[in-house]
Amino acid sequence: MNQENQIKGIILTRDMELFQLFETVGKGVDLVFEYESSITDFLIKIQDNGYSAIGFDCTYLEKENLKWIKIIRRLRPKLPMIVISTDLDENIGGEIYETGTFFFQQRPVDGGILADVLAGVMTAISANTFV
C-alpha cells in the first residue's frame, strides 16, 4: 500500500514498548501507527481526518483519563478507540465503555489479543462502520 493510501492510527503514550507493539501488530493488518506523548498535541493531531483509529494509554494521565476520553469522543466520535489501562475501578471502566470505546485492555497488553482487536478495527473501517 503506498503512503498516500495508508490507513493510519495514532496512540497517546509515553511507553515506547507499547507503541512498538501497536506499530508491529498494526503493520500485520495494514494499519500504520504513530504516537504522541503530549495530550495537547494528540488532540490537535486527531482533529486531522487522516486517522482511522485511536489508541489511548491511560497510564500517564491518572485521574483525568475519563475527562480526556470524553473530549476525544466529542472531537472524533466515530473513530474506533482502544483504551489501555493499568488498573481502573469497574465504575470508571464502565463509563469508558459508555463513551463508545471499541476495546478496553488492561496492562500487560497481549500481542495476540491486540492483533484480533486491530483486525476488528480494520473490518469496521472496511465496512464503514465507524469512519
C-alpha positions in Angstrom: 0.0 0.0 0.0 1.5 3.4 -0.9 1.9 6.1 1.7 -1.0 8.2 0.4 -3.4 5.3 0.8 -2.2 4.1 4.1 -4.7 3.6 6.9 -3.3 5.4 9.9 -3.8 5.2 13.6 -2.4 7.2 16.4 -1.8 6.3 20.1 -1.3 8.6 23.0 1.5 7.1 25.1 4.9 7.7 26.6 5.6 3.9 26.7 7.8 3.1 23.7 7.3 -0.7 24.2 3.5 -0.2 23.9 3.9 2.0 20.8 6.2 -0.6 19.2 3.6 -3.3 19.9 0.9 -1.2 18.2 3.3 -0.4 15.4 4.3 -4.1 14.8 0.9 -5.6 15.2 -0.7 -2.8 13.2 1.6 -3.5 10.2 0.3 -7.1 10.2 -3.2 -5.7 9.3 -2.0 -2.8 7.2 -2.7 -0.2 9.9 0.2 2.2 10.4 0.5 3.7 13.9 2.3 6.8 15.0 2.4 8.1 18.6 2.2 11.3 20.5 3.2 11.7 24.1 1.5 15.1 24.8 -2.2 15.2 25.3 -2.4 18.7 23.8 -0.5 17.7 20.6 -2.5 14.4 20.5 -5.8 16.4 20.5 -4.6 18.7 17.7 -3.5 15.7 15.6 -6.7 13.7 15.9 -8.7 16.6 14.6 -7.0 15.8 11.3 -9.1 13.4 9.2 -6.1 11.4 8.3 -6.5 8.9 11.2 -8.8 5.9 11.2 -8.1 4.6 14.7 -7.1 5.9 18.1 -5.1 4.3 20.9 -5.2 5.9 24.4 -2.8 4.8 27.1 -4.3 5.8 30.5 -1.0 5.3 32.4 0.2 8.9 32.5 -3.0 11.0 32.9 -4.0 9.3 36.1 -7.4 10.5 37.4 -8.0 12.7 34.3 -8.5 9.8 31.9 -12.2 9.8 31.7 -12.3 13.6 31.1 -9.8 13.3 28.2 -11.6 10.2 26.7 -14.8 12.2 26.6 -13.1 15.1 24.9 -11.6 12.8 22.3 -15.0 11.2 21.7 -16.5 14.6 21.2 -13.8 15.5 18.7 -13.9 12.2 16.8 -17.0 10.2 17.9 -16.9 7.7 15.1 -13.2 6.6 15.2 -12.6 3.2 16.8 -10.7 3.9 20.1 -8.6 1.3 22.0 -8.1 2.2 25.6 -5.1 0.7 27.6 -5.1 1.0 31.4 -3.1 -0.3 34.3 -5.9 -0.5 36.8 -9.2 1.3 36.7 -12.1 0.5 39.0 -15.1 -1.0 37.3 -17.3 2.1 37.5 -14.7 4.1 35.5 -14.2 1.2 33.2 -18.0 1.1 32.6 -18.0 4.8 31.9 -15.2 4.4 29.4 -17.2 1.8 27.5 -20.2 4.1 27.6 -18.2 6.7 25.6 -18.2 4.3 22.6 -14.7 2.7 23.2 -14.0 0.0 20.7 -11.9 -2.1 23.1 -10.6 -1.7 26.7 -7.5 -3.6 27.6 -5.7 -3.7 30.9 -1.9 -4.0 31.1 0.0 -6.0 30.2 -1.2 -5.9 26.6 -1.2 -9.2 24.9 0.0 -9.0 21.3 -2.4 -11.8 20.1 -5.4 -10.0 21.6 -4.2 -6.7 20.1 -3.9 -8.4 16.7 -7.5 -9.6 16.9 -8.7 -6.1 18.1 -6.8 -4.4 15.2 -8.2 -6.9 12.7 -11.6 -6.0 14.1 -10.8 -2.3 13.7 -9.8 -2.9 10.1 -13.0 -4.8 9.4 -15.1 -2.0 10.9 -13.2 0.6 8.8 -13.7 -1.5 5.6 -17.4 -1.9 6.4 -17.5 1.9 7.0 -19.0 1.1 10.5 -17.0 3.8 12.2 -15.3 6.2 9.8 
